[in-house]
Amino acid sequence: MIKDIFLAHTQGFCAGVSSAIEVVNRALAKYGAPIYVRHHIVHNTAVIADFEEKGVVFIESLDEVPDGQRVIFSAHGVAPEVYDGAKNRGLITIDATCPLVTKVHREATGFSKKGIQTVLIGHRGHQELVGTSGYVQPELLHIIEDETDIDHLQLDPDLPVGYLTQTTLSVSETAKLIARLKEKYPHIVAPPKEDICFATQNRQDAVLELTKVCEVVIICGSPHSSNSNRLKETAHVDGVSSYIIDSAQELDFAWIEGKSTVGISSGASVPRDIVDALVNKILSRFPEAKVHQAQSVEKDISFAVPKV
Ligand code: SF4
């Protein structure tokens, strides 16, 4: 019987996601529907469905945007050729790229200007990685996902080498990959500042705290959300059963059967009402359970909303 529900102290919308969502809301309020957004503004099913209902049109290629229209670029960032493509088409652009992703773009540009071979750690095909790759000279770019990729990596010994990472990776897994890279390339240059963002770090730290007191951890997050999946893995790697759900309807009570403590967290793109619905669903079965949540370590952090 569930007696305690522990909510991760830091979870849900990060500053970058809040800002990106606000950009779309302001654009809708100012210009009305349809508003075109290149790629899902953030990786969350509920957020996207809500915006689609309000008249936001999510597209993958600028060809899908009619002439003279506005297009918003998602929080994950885009490659330089996408800005160029929009300019050539005469589209009006609004950039909702998270400033912490822009920081990685600047680092990538800086490495390539110095002729540094860039080992980019991240998930192939993820929108952020695709965007960041565009800032690296193609002949200097080497994408790796795991240790096998490092084993197969063949770099020019006469050129300097550096690494950069996606912002939403597992902190512990990435540390292992970086250690392996340093073994193979002792002179490898680190980014000027850690690329995994504070929001990713804080949410993984908060899940690790949950695993100390919970028998099972449930993460709210969409299947394609990188940071949400890393939260599920963080709990799992620490030896606690963990599950990821896109909505409260996906809760299977068998997961918490016979347990007395459950932890709940959510990815950086997940609205709070999904977590609340999950808590209420558990409380409907275990009305005596107590809900605990400490204050977020990010309560004072926000990013400026780009001009719309
Ligand atoms: S997870 Fe990090 S990089 Fe991504 S939007 Fe949030 S703050 Fe920015």
Residues whose N, C-alpha, C, O or C-beta is under 5 A from the ligand:
A	BS01	SF4	C14 A15 G16 V17 A75 C98 L100 V101 T167 C197 A199 T200 A268
